[in-house]
Amino acid sequence: MINIPSDEEINNLFDTNEINNNFIKKVGNCYLTNNEIEVLNRYNIDYLKCKSNHELLYLVEECLEDIDAEDLEWLSGVLSERSYYLETKK
């Protein structure tokens, strides 16, 4: 006999908030997750005016020149990698 899990059991397997916060979506001209947007908002970095992830990376790096923040360092690495895959012609 096959044991079919209930909807509640399936939902308990996944933390939908964590999935939603890490889902990449296009915001303005950049591709960001909710977690990344939270970090940008925390440091008042206006990601909506950026024309690309590369331009946003520049703003994050400028901010890092003034302050030392682990979350911005993390975001810089994420944006750098994403810019490479999205904007570099191969």
Sequence and secondary structure as in RCSB ss.txt:
>XXXX:A:sequence
MINIPSDEEINNLFDTNEINNNFIKKVGNCYLTNNEIEVLNRYNIDYLKCKSNHELLYLVEECLEDIDAEDLEWL
SGVLSERSYYLETKK
>XXXX:A:secstr
      HHHHHHHS HHHHHHT  EEETTEEE HHHHHHHHHTT  GGG SSHHHHHHHHHHHHHH   HHHHHH
HHHHHHHHHHHH   
